[in-house]
Every structure is written in C-alpha cells, then in structure tokens.
C-alpha cells in the first residue's frame, strides 16, 4: 500500500493561495526640529539576548525612543548607535557628532555584545560618545574609521585610517575571536597600522583597495592593498566570512593590472575583467579569485555585495547592463538577459569557487542592490531599490512591480536554488535616488522573523498586504525606520486525493478510510512558516491487489510492464497500475541474474580467465570473430599481435569477455619454439627449457604482475623456488626477436 499512497500524492491537485510575507511591526525615528531633518538607518543587528542594536546617521533633532517617552539628540551631522530590548524599549542611545560630514557604512557585534562600526568622515570628529575625548581630523578629504563600543555603548577604541588625500571604509566582519577585518579604498599615502609602528602604502592619483585586520583591542595584525600597475582605480566593496573563517571579498578592479595574491605569488585576471570575487584565509593567504567584465549605466550609486551560507557557498550580487557570461570557467558559458538601464544579478559559487547558478531580475529603469544575507536554510534575502516597472521573479513565474513614478524599495527572497519565494514592496513618496525609499540592512531575529532598516521620505505604508501601517514625516524630511516581517509566505493548500480502501496523508502520515473534507494539519517549517492543508478525499473501497513474479535469467531482465531493465538480482516493486478509480495492481519481481565471471588477467602475451572452475573455455580472435583451434584452457599465450577474447560456459550461462589487445610481439607469427617448465606444479626448484639458443633474459612475475626476478640465462636454466609463497606465477623468456610467457604453480 505504500507505493500506492506515493502515487496518489503526486497525482494530488495543489491549490496554493500565496500571500505577502506577514507584516509584524515598524517603528520610525521621530523628527523634532521644524524642518530639513534627516535620519537614515544603515545597520541593524540582534545580540544573543535578543536585544536589537540600530545604527545610522542623522541631521537635526531626533527622538530615538520608539515609545511615548523621549530620548533625543540634536548635534548635527552625526552618527547614532541605539540599543533596545526584545520588546522594543530603549536601553540607551549614543551619538558621535562631526563638524562637517560623517557616514556610517556597517556594524557588527561580537559574542559578548561589543559593537563595531565603520565608515568615513570629513573635518573634525570626537569618536567617544561619552565624557571622554577621542578627537581626529581628516587630512584633506574623507578619512576612514573603525570604532568599538562595549555592550553598554561605552567607548573602547577608535582607529583612524587617515590618508594624505582620502580614505573610505565600506564594510567590516568579525571572526570567532572578534578580530576585525575592514575593507575600502584610499588615495594618497596611508599608514594602515593604527599603533606606534607603521604599515605605509601609497596610491598615486587613483583609488586603491585595502584590507586591514586588527585584533579585538584594535591592535594591527596585517593588511594588504590592491594597487594596479597602470594606476587604474580599484577598491574592495564588500566582505564576508564563512564557517571555516575564510574571507570572501568583492570589488571593482582592472583585473589584468592587479596582483590578487597577497603573498609571493602573482595572480592576475583576464584583460577586460573589472569586477571580482576573491577568497582568502583569515591569515591573508590567497585561495582563489574570479573576474567579470561587468558593465553598467553609471547611474547606479550602490556597491556590489557578497555573503556566504552555512555550507560555505558564496553569493555575489551587483548590476549589469550588457549581455555577459556569468560562468567564470572559460570552458562554459552562462548568459543572463537584461531589460532596463541596470538589472540586478545574483551568482552562486561553491566553496571552491565553482559556478553553480546565476539569476537576473529588474525593471525598465535603474535598479540597485543595497544589502544581502542568507538564513540557516540558505534562503537568500536581497534589498533593492527600483524605478519604473518590471518582473522581479528571475524564474518562469511573474512578480510584477510598478513604482509610483519614483524610487521604491523591495526585499526579495530566493531559495538556495535561486528560485523565487516572495517580494516585499515598500512604496511611498520620493522620486529620486537621493530622496526615496531604501532597505539598507537586513538581519535575522531570534523568533525567525526578519528585521530590516533603511530610509523613507514624507510617508510610507510598510504593510504591503491588505492592512495599513503608515509612517509620516514633515514634508521634505527623510526618516530612519526599523521594520519586522515574517520570513515566509503564509500558504493554504488543498489536496484532492483518491484511494482504493484508504488514503495516507503525505503531511502527517495519518490514514483516512472514508471520503470527505478534512483539515489535516497546520504545519510549521523550520522558518516558522504556516501551511494549512485541506484534504478533499474520495475513498472508493475497491480492493488493491498485487502478485509476485519469479524470474531467473542469464542476461538483464526487461520488464514486460514498464520496459524497465533490471541488471542485478533482487526484489523490486516494478509498477503500480492506476485505473480511473485510483486503484491498481502492483507486480513484485523476484529476480535472479546468473552472471558469468568473464574477467581476465594479462601478463605480457599470456591471457588468463580469472574464472578457473567453468565447464568450457574457447579463446577467439576478436578481429575475425573465429575460434582459435586448441585454445580451450583457462589461459592462452598469444604468439602474434592482435585482439583476443574468451568464451566461458559455467554450465548455467554463457558469456564472452571483453577483447584483450596484445602488442609488441615479433611480426613473424610463425615463430613456435618448444618452451617448457618442469615440474609444474613445483615445490623447491623449476627447470626451464627452450629449443632456441639466443635467449637473453628470464623474468618471474607474480599473479598481480609484479616483477620478482630478472636475470640473463641460456637455453636451459634451473631456479630455486623455495622462497616463493604458494600461488600462480608467470615465466617470461626474452630474445632480441620475441618474448614467450608460460605459467607455473608453486605448492
């Protein structure tokens, strides 16, 4: 009955009623100044206690308490880092003010709840948000920074990456020991060692990428740069770390003019490559690099992104506006279409850098990817900004999105195979890349929901289902938000099933014996997604029958029911025949395949069947398919080059071996000398005799073909076999004109 239940399951009709990802909540920063207030959510994380850490930038007077009470900051421009408990109540907020410009680009937290942020600033800045002072000043333009706060927001240390012209920190990650890896670019002269020592590098005229490692206390460990030999621009844009603590980076580069091996080797990309994905060890050892000749419109202000999953697969995202090959393997090609000015792409590699798949999606306008993460099931979540209209499903389905004449934000989810799962659409006011909606960061919450942050303008409805959840700001203001949605689509599924005497649910394995409509179960998968199964069953009460067929044959058995071939002995359920009532007949096949062992062993020109107990042997010439007269023993020594096989009959079945190629024998096929070994079998010694004077070499081989003895002899020679173990051996006699082989047995 098990086989029947499976067939019914696959014939069942599924009616899926897909909905949007379930909206949970959204909170926005309240603007208290009269006008021209801006706040932007750049990063969000959850610590091990379920507290939420929210960070970004602001300009003006802002209330960071999402409840009715007030926690304000009025310095501008500035950065903020705020912490909330699992219920959303504020624990503290810290701000870092600046005299000119300051931008936060990324944030991470370690296992102890310490907080690390990176970004860049212009002018003067005090990185200590408390009563202390940690002042820095940029030399010319931007200066990069990395700052550590403890779990209470207390200042720990700051590292200033201040070059002679400009430095930007784009992204950072932590390893299991809370070492900090930071990437970005610089122009001019830069010391990457924040301590008393120096690690001086220089980029002349154009940006050059850098990767810096410091320990959890901010002490320098190592660094390397990506500087082109032709002064072309290049930079690291994003960094991720896998479960083996290897680093994965992506960026922009004129690959042919850059050495991607930080060590003593040299690794360049092909001419034309201008974006790359690179893998290094946590000690800066080169592992691999892949390059792409990507082109885009130049209207896109967002960087490429890279991340990993728990199986150490790698996901790389960006934009393209041309038809390129996304498989870096030069022996393969994989092209993706593009529809707009810039379309988004996602490429998946395995841990060794082998291409797995690539997907593309976008609108007829300008698109840009803003963030990228994976979950524990290797589902992918991508934050994008879009303009115009288009299909955001990279597969055969349709997820058509239309913006309201401006720039909208979307959160797209794909599964580990790159198949579309759902899209969350955030629309509202704002009609440009500078003034619109964006999702800048995503993280996983402890309850399996998704937290994300970004920016909106004037007003936005964050519930893209039938409900409303609107945040509003004074006209012209841009505001930061924290939103929470479920990671999955709530789905209702109807299964129409039929059975003969019963129906076994494919969901719960519960058995039903009567027709009817049943609510089988509400099943939650590891993501917390809900599935309601309604079973519409037709149980016919018609007996289900089966029979057993016993087969014994020498050759593979071909089923007369399904034309399926069975080559091995065993018991098989060949098929279940389903009639119009959903009932049928199962044939159980008890098959015995009597196979003849026709394997052979060849030592020089002596061919031997491994099956030595058969009733009949006949050696044949494969080229003429004729029998060789008198060749009816398990072994046959060929005296001419050619192809040979042996027919073996074991009394039940008959079969023929594969053809054996013999080469290297004398072209005179009429050579036939009397060659004998005595006694055979032997115990202590073996007398070898041949009626030919010009024998030069005697060789002894074991049954595995290993050479045991080689020496010069005359036409009659005796050897001592005392030291040979019992078994089968081969004697080879060589002359300048030919070689002969025979077999003897040591008792």
C-alpha positions as a printed Julia matrix, in Angstrom:
747×3 Matrix{Float64}:
   0.0     0.0     0.0
   2.98    2.33    0.49
   3.65    2.57   -3.25
   0.01    3.42   -3.96
   0.0     6.22   -1.39
   3.04    7.83   -3.04
   1.41    7.74   -6.46
  -1.76    9.34   -5.14
   0.31   12.09   -3.51
   1.96   13.02   -6.8
  -1.4    12.98   -8.6
  -2.93   15.26   -5.98
  -4.07   18.73   -7.03
  -2.42   21.53   -5.06
  -4.25   24.83   -4.81
  -1.9    27.41   -3.29
  -3.2    30.74   -2.09
   0.01   32.73   -1.66
   0.04   35.93    0.39
   2.62   38.58    1.09
   5.15   37.96    3.86
   3.27   38.62    7.07
   3.88   42.16    8.35
   4.63   42.4    12.07
   5.61   45.94   13.02
   7.51   49.09   12.1
   8.94   51.94   14.18
  10.39   55.21   12.92
  12.57   57.89   14.47
  10.54   60.96   15.35
  11.85   64.27   13.98
  11.56   67.15   16.46
  13.14   70.0    14.5
  10.85   72.21   12.46
  12.23   71.31    9.03
  15.05   69.78    7.0
  15.61   66.85    9.37
  17.18   63.7     8.07
  17.77   60.3     9.68
  18.94   57.15    7.95
  19.02   53.57    9.23
  22.24   51.99    7.97
  22.66   48.83   10.09
  20.69   46.58   12.43
  21.76   43.54   14.47
  20.39   41.28   17.25
  22.63   40.14   20.12
  22.49   36.79   21.92
  19.99   38.15   24.48
  17.57   39.28   21.78
  18.43   42.97   22.16
  18.35   45.0    18.95
  21.18   47.36   18.03
  20.2    50.03   15.5
  22.7    52.43   13.89
  22.81   55.11   11.22
  23.12   58.83   10.63
  21.03   61.91   11.45
  20.86   65.66   10.91
  18.76   67.82   13.21
  16.86   66.92   16.39
  15.62   63.32   16.57
  13.83   61.22   19.21
  15.33   57.72   19.38
  12.75   56.32   21.84
  10.04   54.46   19.94
   7.73   54.68   23.0
   5.96   57.76   24.37
   8.98   58.92   26.36
  11.83   60.91   24.86
  15.49   60.25   24.12
  16.78   62.99   21.85
  19.98   64.13   20.23
  20.43   67.45   18.47
  24.05   67.57   17.34
  24.37   67.56   13.58
  25.56   65.98   11.46
  26.17   62.82   13.45
  26.08   59.07   13.83
  23.88   57.18   16.26
  24.03   53.72   17.83
  20.94   52.79   19.85
  20.03   49.64   21.76
  16.55   48.27   22.5
  15.39   45.23   24.45
  13.39   42.42   22.84
  10.11   44.28   23.46
  11.38   47.44   21.75
  12.03   49.57   24.86
  15.11   51.75   24.54
  18.12   50.86   26.71
  20.48   53.6    25.54
  21.48   55.75   22.57
  24.97   57.06   21.76
  25.81   59.73   19.2
  29.03   60.8    17.53
  28.98   64.36   16.18
  31.06   65.92   13.44
  31.84   69.41   12.21
  31.29   68.6     8.53
  30.27   65.15    7.21
  30.22   61.67    8.72
  28.78   58.43    7.31
  28.27   55.02    8.94
  28.61   52.12    6.48
  28.46   48.92    8.55
  28.12   47.49   12.05
  28.81   44.1    13.65
  28.5    42.74   17.22
  30.61   40.02   18.85
  29.57   37.19   21.19
  29.91   39.48   24.24
  27.68   42.17   22.76
  30.51   44.58   21.89
  29.71   46.79   18.91
  31.99   47.64   15.97
  31.16   50.32   13.39
  32.99   51.62   10.33
  32.56   54.48    7.89
  34.2    57.74    6.88
  34.14   61.43    7.81
  35.39   64.86    6.76
  36.65   67.57    9.09
  37.0    67.02   12.81
  35.29   64.37   14.95
  35.21   63.03   18.53
  34.63   59.27   18.39
  33.98   58.95   22.16
  30.22   59.38   22.68
  30.75   59.65   26.44
  32.51   62.26   28.58
  35.93   61.27   27.25
  37.63   62.62   24.15
  38.94   60.79   21.06
  39.49   63.57   18.53
  40.62   63.08   14.94
  40.87   65.36   11.88
  40.85   64.34    8.24
  43.91   65.48    6.29
  42.37   66.55    3.01
  39.04   64.93    2.21
  37.47   61.81    3.73
  39.13   59.72    6.43
  38.02   56.17    7.26
  37.34   54.91   10.77
  36.64   51.79   12.85
  35.16   52.29   16.35
  34.43   49.78   19.12
  31.82   50.3    21.88
  31.07   47.83   24.66
  27.6    46.32   25.2
  26.56   49.43   27.17
  27.71   51.83   24.48
  30.87   52.82   26.37
  33.77   53.83   24.12
  36.57   51.25   23.84
  38.8    52.41   20.99
  38.89   54.11   17.59
  41.19   53.52   14.63
  41.54   56.39   12.17
  42.54   55.5     8.59
  43.65   58.96    7.5
  45.49   59.14    4.19
  47.05   62.21    2.65
  44.07   62.61    0.28
  41.05   60.38    1.05
  40.09   57.04    2.65
  36.71   55.29    2.77
  35.79   52.24    4.88
  32.93   50.34    3.23
  32.43   47.11    5.17
  33.7    45.03    8.09
  33.33   41.5     9.51
  34.4    39.72   12.7
  35.85   36.23   13.08
  35.16   33.9    16.01
  37.91   35.61   18.06
  36.44   39.08   17.38
  39.31   40.07   15.11
  38.12   42.88   12.84
  38.53   42.84    9.04
  37.8    46.14    7.26
  37.73   46.89    3.52
  37.54   50.05    1.44
  39.77   52.25   -0.67
  42.28   55.08   -0.29
  44.05   57.73   -2.36
  47.48   59.1    -1.47
  49.75   57.91    1.34
  48.23   55.85    4.18
  49.52   54.12    7.31
  47.34   51.05    7.9
  48.9    50.32   11.33
  46.97   52.34   13.95
  49.64   51.65   16.6
  53.11   53.03   17.2
  54.55   51.08   14.27
  53.76   51.75   10.64
  52.46   49.92    7.58
  52.8    52.58    4.89
  51.19   52.25    1.47
  50.73   54.74   -1.37
  48.14   55.04   -4.12
  49.04   57.65   -6.7
  46.2    59.58   -8.26
  43.51   56.87   -8.33
  41.72   54.85   -5.61
  43.31   51.6    -4.42
  41.62   48.91   -2.34
  42.75   47.84    1.11
  42.01   45.02    3.56
  43.05   45.56    7.18
  42.96   43.12   10.12
  43.15   44.28   13.74
  42.53   42.26   16.9
  39.59   42.81   19.25
  41.58   45.54   21.05
  42.28   47.42   17.81
  45.91   46.32   17.5
  47.29   45.88   13.99
  47.69   42.27   12.75
  48.17   42.57    8.98
  46.98   44.43    5.89
  47.29   44.34    2.14
  46.39   46.64   -0.73
  45.14   46.27   -4.28
  47.18   48.73   -6.34
  47.18   48.5   -10.14
  50.36   48.77  -12.16
  48.73   51.25  -14.58
  47.23   53.5   -11.85
  43.67   52.37  -12.68
  41.05   52.68   -9.92
  40.13   49.66   -7.83
  38.56   49.08   -4.44
  37.07   46.47   -2.14
  33.3    46.93   -1.73
  32.08   44.1     0.49
  33.49   41.37    2.76
  32.03   38.21    4.33
  33.43   35.38    6.46
  32.44   31.71    6.21
  32.19   29.0     8.86
  35.82   27.97    8.19
  36.9    31.55    8.97
  37.92   32.21    5.37
  37.32   35.68    3.94
  35.29   36.37    0.79
  35.55   39.8    -0.82
  34.21   41.53   -3.9
  35.01   44.8    -5.56
  35.96   46.74   -8.65
  39.31   46.42  -10.37
  41.16   46.49  -13.67
  41.98   42.84  -13.01
  44.81   42.37  -15.52
  46.85   45.12  -13.84
  46.41   43.89  -10.25
  48.05   41.06   -8.34
  45.33   39.35   -6.28
  47.76   37.14   -4.35
  48.85   38.97   -1.17
  51.75   36.53   -0.84
  54.76   35.9    -3.04
  52.76   34.58   -6.0
  51.19   36.57   -8.82
  47.55   36.14   -9.84
  46.02   38.41  -12.5
  42.56   38.36  -14.03
  41.99   38.29  -17.81
  42.07   41.56  -19.72
  38.6    43.14  -19.59
  37.72   41.98  -16.08
  36.59   44.88  -13.92
  34.74   43.25  -11.03
  35.89   40.32   -8.94
  35.12   37.87   -6.15
  38.15   36.83   -4.08
  38.68   34.25   -1.33
  41.47   34.47    1.27
  42.27   32.74    4.53
  42.0    34.66    7.8
  45.81   34.88    7.66
  45.68   36.63    4.25
  46.66   33.54    2.24
  45.37   33.51   -1.34
  42.78   30.8    -2.17
  41.12   31.89   -5.46
  39.7    34.83   -7.42
  37.05   35.11  -10.16
  36.6    38.07  -12.51
  33.75   39.51  -14.59
  33.7    42.09  -17.41
  30.63   43.8   -15.97
  29.25   46.99  -17.45
  26.54   49.22  -16.03
  24.98   52.56  -16.89
  26.96   54.61  -14.37
  23.72   55.88  -12.81
  23.9    53.34  -10.0
  25.22   54.6    -6.63
  25.31   51.22   -4.89
  28.1    48.72   -4.42
  28.31   45.01   -5.18
  27.56   42.7    -2.25
  28.9    39.31   -1.16
  27.81   36.85    1.54
  28.07   33.15    2.43
  25.75   30.46    3.8
  26.32   27.78    6.45
  27.59   25.35    3.78
  30.22   27.97    2.75
  28.56   28.6    -0.59
  29.11   32.16   -1.82
  26.54   34.62   -3.17
  27.63   37.66   -5.18
  25.26   40.44   -6.28
  25.52   43.56   -8.38
  24.17   45.22  -11.51
  24.77   44.71  -15.22
  23.6    46.43  -18.39
  25.13   44.16  -21.01
  25.0    40.55  -22.13
  27.92   38.85  -20.32
  28.96   35.31  -19.45
  28.39   34.77  -15.71
  30.28   31.45  -15.55
  33.98   32.28  -14.92
  35.03   28.86  -16.21
  36.45   29.56  -19.71
  35.13   26.21  -20.95
  31.49   27.05  -20.1
  29.09   29.92  -20.81
  26.03   31.18  -18.94
  24.38   34.35  -20.21
  21.63   36.35  -18.48
  19.2    38.75  -20.18
  18.8    42.37  -19.13
  15.73   44.58  -19.54
  16.5    48.02  -18.11
  19.28   50.52  -17.68
  20.76   48.34  -14.94
  19.45   44.91  -13.97
  20.3    43.11  -10.75
  22.11   39.77  -10.72
  22.86   37.08   -8.13
  25.62   34.49   -8.71
  26.16   31.41   -6.53
  29.56   29.68   -6.19
  30.53   26.7    -4.09
  33.33   26.97   -1.53
  35.92   26.16   -4.21
  34.73   28.95   -6.48
  32.88   26.7    -8.93
  29.9    28.35  -10.63
  26.51   26.91   -9.55
  23.87   29.3   -10.93
  23.13   32.92  -11.79
  19.83   34.82  -11.78
  18.83   38.24  -13.08
  15.84   40.48  -12.38
  14.94   44.13  -12.71
  12.71   46.87  -14.03
  12.83   49.05  -17.12
  14.52   51.77  -15.06
  17.6    51.94  -12.86
  17.92   49.23  -10.19
  20.43   48.79   -7.38
  21.1    46.14   -4.72
  21.57   47.62   -1.24
  22.01   44.59    1.06
  22.27   40.8     1.04
  22.02   38.0     3.64
  21.21   34.27    3.87
  19.39   32.31    6.57
  20.03   28.9     8.16
  18.28   27.15    5.25
  20.37   29.01    2.63
  17.42   31.13    1.56
  18.59   34.48    0.19
  17.26   37.94    1.08
  18.13   40.88   -1.18
  17.37   44.54   -0.59
  16.94   46.5    -3.84
  15.94   49.97   -4.99
  13.93   50.12   -8.2
  12.46   52.67  -10.59
   9.9    52.1   -13.31
   8.22   48.72  -13.58
   9.3    45.14  -14.12
   9.2    41.47  -13.16
  11.28   40.74  -10.04
  10.86   36.95  -10.34
  14.05   35.64  -12.01
  12.3    32.37  -12.92
   9.37   31.47  -15.18
   6.82   32.99  -12.77
   5.8    36.63  -12.52
   6.22   39.14   -9.69
   5.41   42.39  -11.46
   6.15   45.57   -9.51
   5.29   49.13  -10.54
   6.68   52.17   -8.74
   4.6    55.26   -8.16
   6.66   57.36  -10.53
   9.66   57.41   -8.21
  12.15   55.16   -6.46
  10.84   52.31   -4.31
  12.46   49.66   -2.13
  11.89   45.91   -2.31
  13.0    42.92   -0.27
  13.27   39.83   -2.49
  13.67   36.27   -1.25
  15.06   33.36   -3.3
  15.67   29.8    -2.17
  19.07   28.1    -2.29
  18.47   27.11   -5.93
  17.77   30.71   -6.93
  14.03   30.14   -7.29
  11.7    33.0    -6.4
   9.95   32.83   -3.0
   8.38   36.26   -2.46
   8.84   40.01   -2.75
   8.1    42.73   -0.18
   7.38   46.14   -1.78
   7.87   49.41    0.13
   6.33   52.31   -1.77
   5.5    55.9    -0.99
   6.74   59.42   -1.67
  10.16   60.27   -3.09
  11.12   60.29   -6.73
  14.92   60.18   -6.93
  17.86   58.12   -5.75
  18.68   60.82   -3.2
  15.09   61.16   -1.97
  13.14   57.93   -1.82
  12.82   54.58   -0.06
  15.63   52.17    0.68
  16.36   48.98    2.63
  19.99   49.3     3.69
  20.41   46.34    6.06
  18.7    43.05    6.99
  19.22   40.64    9.88
  17.57   37.54   11.35
  15.61   37.92   14.59
  15.53   35.24   17.29
  11.88   34.42   16.5
  12.78   33.57   12.87
  11.4    36.87   11.58
  13.33   39.43    9.53
  14.43   42.83   10.82
  15.41   45.49    8.3
  16.2    49.18    8.29
  16.69   52.0     5.83
  15.1    55.31    4.92
  11.79   56.72    3.65
  10.62   60.21    2.67
   7.49   62.07    3.81
   5.32   58.94    4.28
   5.32   55.22    3.54
   2.99   52.25    4.12
   5.08   49.37    5.45
   2.27   46.78    5.34
   2.19   45.63    1.73
  -0.7    43.3     2.48
  -4.33   44.4     2.82
  -3.65   46.36    6.03
  -2.1    49.77    6.63
   0.94   50.7     8.69
   1.94   54.21    7.7
   4.85   56.29    8.98
   4.72   60.02    8.29
   7.27   62.83    8.45
   7.11   66.57    7.83
   7.23   67.36    4.12
  10.74   67.05    2.72
  12.13   65.07    5.67
  13.84   61.7     5.3
  13.48   59.25    8.18
  15.04   56.07    9.53
  12.88   53.06   10.42
  13.07   49.53   11.87
  10.6    47.04   10.36
   9.81   43.42   11.16
   8.19   40.83    8.85
   7.89   37.05    8.74
  10.44   35.27    6.54
   7.9    33.19    4.68
   4.66   33.22    2.74
   1.59   32.03    4.65
   0.05   29.39    2.38
  -3.25   27.5     2.24
  -3.02   24.2     0.34
  -5.88   21.99   -0.83
  -5.05   18.38   -1.7
  -7.53   16.39   -3.79
  -6.73   12.73   -3.12
  -8.19    9.36   -4.08
  -7.72    5.89   -2.63
  -8.89    2.32   -3.0
  -9.55    1.32    0.6
  -7.77    4.17    2.41
  -5.71    7.35    1.96
  -2.45    8.11    3.79
  -1.78   11.83    4.27
   1.58   12.91    2.81
   1.78   15.56    5.54
   1.18   13.68    8.81
   1.1    10.04    7.64
  -2.42    9.83    9.13
  -4.74    7.24    7.48
  -8.28    8.13    6.27
 -10.83    5.41    5.39
 -13.85    7.47    4.27
 -14.45   10.15    1.65
 -14.8    13.71    2.92
 -13.08   17.06    3.5
 -10.57   17.19    6.35
  -8.3    19.89    7.8
  -5.29   17.67    8.12
  -2.84   19.88    9.99
  -1.18   23.26   10.28
   2.49   22.52    9.68
   5.26   24.97   10.57
   8.6    24.53    8.84
  11.93   25.5    10.45
  11.39   29.11    9.37
   8.12   29.39   11.27
   6.01   29.41    8.1
   2.43   28.19    8.28
   0.73   25.71    5.93
  -2.93   24.76    6.29
  -3.75   21.52    4.43
  -7.34   20.77    3.44
  -7.81   17.19    2.2
 -10.65   16.59   -0.28
 -10.69   12.76   -0.34
 -12.52   10.2    -2.49
 -12.08    6.72   -0.96
 -13.5     4.13   -3.42
 -13.36    1.0    -1.23
 -12.09   -1.05   -4.19
  -9.62   -3.79   -3.18
  -6.0    -3.25   -4.1
  -4.16   -6.38   -5.37
  -0.61   -7.45   -6.08
   1.27  -10.53   -7.31
   4.83  -11.84   -7.31
   6.75  -12.83  -10.44
   9.88  -15.01  -10.08
  12.49  -14.53  -12.8
  15.77  -16.43  -13.35
  17.89  -15.47  -16.33
  21.47  -15.15  -17.58
  21.0   -11.67  -19.02
  19.44   -8.46  -17.61
  15.67   -8.78  -17.28
  13.4    -6.36  -19.17
  10.0    -5.87  -17.51
   7.05   -6.53  -19.79
   5.01   -3.97  -17.79
   7.24   -0.89  -17.83
  10.09   -1.87  -20.2
  12.47   -1.13  -17.32
  15.74   -3.13  -17.32
  16.99   -4.89  -14.16
  20.68   -5.87  -14.21
  21.11   -7.07  -10.61
  19.41   -9.77   -8.58
  16.89   -8.55   -6.03
  13.23   -7.96   -5.18
  11.59   -4.97   -6.88
   8.14   -3.35   -6.91
   8.02   -2.95  -10.65
   4.97   -0.73  -11.11
   1.61    0.26   -9.79
  -1.08    0.47  -12.48
  -3.67    3.13  -11.61
  -7.16    2.9   -13.09
  -9.82    5.61  -13.3
 -10.86    4.93   -9.67
  -7.35    5.48   -8.4
  -6.77    1.78   -7.66
  -4.41   -0.67   -9.25
  -2.1    -3.66   -9.28
   1.49   -3.95   -8.05
   3.88   -6.51   -9.56
   6.63   -7.7    -7.21
   9.6    -9.04   -9.19
  11.89  -11.62   -7.54
  14.82  -11.54   -9.97
  17.93  -13.72  -10.03
  20.53  -12.74  -12.64
  23.07  -15.56  -13.1
  26.11  -13.68  -14.28
  29.25  -15.42  -15.55
  32.61  -14.08  -14.37
  34.38  -13.25  -17.65
  37.13  -11.03  -16.18
  40.69  -11.74  -17.3
  44.3   -11.07  -16.3
  47.06  -10.43  -18.84
  50.81  -10.77  -18.2
  52.77   -9.86  -21.32
  51.27  -12.16  -24.01
  49.68  -14.67  -21.59
  45.94  -14.13  -21.11
  44.14  -15.95  -18.28
  40.49  -16.19  -17.27
  40.03  -15.41  -13.59
  37.18  -17.94  -13.54
  39.08  -21.26  -13.43
  36.15  -23.56  -12.49
  33.95  -23.19  -15.57
  32.96  -26.19  -17.71
  34.05  -24.8   -21.07
  36.57  -22.25  -22.46
  37.11  -21.14  -26.03
  39.57  -18.39  -26.97
  38.65  -16.4   -30.09
  40.22  -13.85  -32.42
  38.19  -10.64  -31.98
  39.2    -9.27  -35.37
  37.77  -12.26  -37.28
  35.39  -13.48  -34.55
  36.64  -17.03  -35.15
  37.68  -19.68  -32.65
  41.38  -20.44  -32.12
  41.98  -24.12  -32.63
  43.03  -25.95  -29.47
  42.69  -22.84  -27.25
  40.27  -24.37  -24.72
  42.14  -23.84  -21.44
  41.64  -21.04  -18.89
  44.89  -19.48  -20.22
  46.15  -18.76  -23.71
  49.57  -17.4   -24.77
  49.3   -15.33  -27.95
  52.14  -15.72  -30.44
  51.02  -12.8   -32.6
  49.82   -9.25  -32.1
  46.03   -8.9   -32.14
  42.82   -8.79  -30.11
  41.58  -11.85  -28.22
  38.65  -12.84  -26.01
  37.47  -15.94  -24.19
  34.0   -17.55  -24.22
  33.16  -19.07  -20.82
  30.31  -21.51  -20.06
  29.76  -22.26  -16.35
  27.05  -24.85  -17.0
  24.17  -22.38  -16.5
  25.06  -19.33  -18.56
  27.5   -18.47  -21.28
  29.23  -15.12  -21.8
  32.22  -13.6   -23.61
  34.94  -11.42  -22.09
  35.99   -8.04  -23.41
  38.61   -8.11  -26.14
  42.24   -8.04  -24.97
  44.8    -6.15  -27.07
  48.22   -7.85  -27.41
  51.06   -5.74  -28.83
  54.84   -5.84  -29.02
  55.28   -9.43  -30.27
  57.56  -10.33  -33.18
  55.87   -9.68  -36.52
  56.81  -13.2   -37.65
  53.72  -15.03  -36.48
  55.13  -18.46  -37.43
  57.74  -18.49  -34.62
  57.0   -21.52  -32.5
  59.6   -22.82  -30.08
  59.37  -25.65  -27.57
  59.2   -23.82  -24.24
  58.64  -25.88  -21.06
  58.89  -25.58  -17.29
  59.22  -28.7   -15.07
  57.88  -29.8   -12.67
  54.62  -27.84  -12.76
  53.3   -27.54  -10.07
  56.66  -27.26   -8.29
  57.87  -27.28   -4.69
  61.59  -26.43   -4.5
  63.01  -25.84   -7.97
  61.91  -25.24  -11.54
  63.73  -26.38  -14.71
  63.17  -24.05  -17.68
  63.94  -25.3   -21.2
  63.59  -23.88  -24.74
  64.95  -25.1   -28.07
  66.4   -21.72  -29.0
  69.95  -20.54  -28.32
  69.6   -16.76  -28.36
  67.62  -16.3   -25.11
  68.85  -13.24  -23.22
  66.6   -12.62  -20.2
  64.4   -14.6   -17.81
  61.75  -12.79  -15.73
  59.43  -14.11  -12.99
  56.12  -12.27  -12.23
  53.51  -12.94   -9.54
  49.8   -13.14  -10.36
  49.43   -9.39   -9.81
  52.04   -8.59  -12.48
  54.84   -7.61  -10.06
  58.35   -8.42  -11.31
  60.1   -10.75   -8.8
  63.24  -11.88  -10.69
  65.13  -10.77  -13.8
  68.46  -12.25  -14.98
  70.35  -13.43  -18.05
  70.14  -17.16  -18.92
  70.98  -19.74  -21.6
  68.54  -22.12  -23.31
  68.26  -24.31  -20.19
  68.17  -22.97  -16.66
  67.08  -24.03  -13.15
  65.77  -21.64  -10.47
  65.19  -22.15   -6.74
  61.53  -21.64   -5.77
  61.86  -22.34   -2.03
  61.31  -18.69   -1.08
  58.25  -18.19   -3.25
  54.86  -18.3    -1.46
  52.25  -20.68   -2.76
  50.39  -19.29   -5.76
  50.4   -18.75   -9.51
  53.48  -17.27  -11.24
  54.48  -16.38  -14.79
  57.82  -17.07  -16.55
  58.83  -14.72  -19.39
  61.72  -15.51  -21.78
  63.0   -12.68  -23.96
  65.26  -12.65  -27.01
  66.11   -9.83  -29.39
  63.35  -11.11  -31.68
  60.44  -12.19  -29.45
  59.19  -12.94  -25.95
  57.36  -16.02  -24.59
  55.32  -16.46  -21.41
  54.06  -19.5   -19.54
  52.51  -20.09  -16.14
  53.56  -22.33  -13.22
  52.1   -23.1    -9.8
  54.11  -23.12   -6.54
  52.76  -25.61   -3.97
